[in-house]
Amino acid sequence: MKRAAVYGAALVLLVGLWVGLWTAAAQSKWEGAVSLLPLWAAILFGFGCATKLVWELLTFNNCPDEIAALERDIAEAKQDLKKRGYK
């Protein structure tokens, strides 16, 4: 719940900052740029998420010891099922 509170507080802060900029830029040459800030923020957030996802996929670690342990567990489970009469 702590992480949600931190993200919520950051969101409230950013929205407040944007509303302040938007009201200050009303009827000026910056009005159009300020009104597009949420769109750019969403695009940058999506780009950052996609970049992080690709990076995590590229640096994914294989665990050969865990693969061997899983194969042993599967073989043990198959033997147990054969003892119990399952095919």
ABEGO torsion letter per residue (X at the ends): XAAAAAAAAAAAAAAAAAAAAAAAABGBAAAAAAAAAAAAAAAAAAAAAAAAAAAAAAABBBBAAAAAAAAAAAAAAAAAAAAAGBX
